[in-house]
Amino acid sequence: MPQPNAPQTQPQPGRAPIRLLAQVLTCVAFSLIALLIIFFAQAQPLSVFRGPMAVGEQLLFGLGLSALAAVASYVSFRLTATSEATANTIKAYGRLDLSGFNPVWISLAAAIGEELLFRAALQPLLGVWITSVIFLLTHTPVYQFRRLNRATLVQAAGVFGASVALGFIYQYVGLLAAMMVHTALDVIGLYVVRNAVRGAR
């Protein structure tokens, strides 16, 4: 159902949508880079997959944290639906092919690839804060942080804050839980974008 307060944002004319395959291949590349870093740069490579909690505990915590993240993501959108930052986010992700179940597949691919790279591979070497800065920088082309204004600073703070939260979830709960929360955030976000784009047509 289209969001009634969503900004009237449409994909840029003349630019082809970014297909699901391109998204998945990008995340596969992230995963391969992550595995190289994990197995060649870390002293105990298998420890990044075990995590501080057992798999069953990670699933339980992951489900609870994912539900909280999904609600927070949706409420955040509703509170900022007419803001420039939300309009910019919708514009950035509106080029993705969000037909059918693509938001789910894109979210799963991004969660696996990005959490492997940023949390499992880089965070044990660089720490939560530096890894989150790198996470933000890699998202700069998507969000097009070209000019510094309130909207771009809000977007950047949101991306950085999400990365820090995922970093602490990885550190204290485990990789599986971080992937689950990442998936929940992206699924809600992409369905919101899809509804906003459709409502603007």
Beta strands, then each sheet from edge to edge (+ up, - down):
end
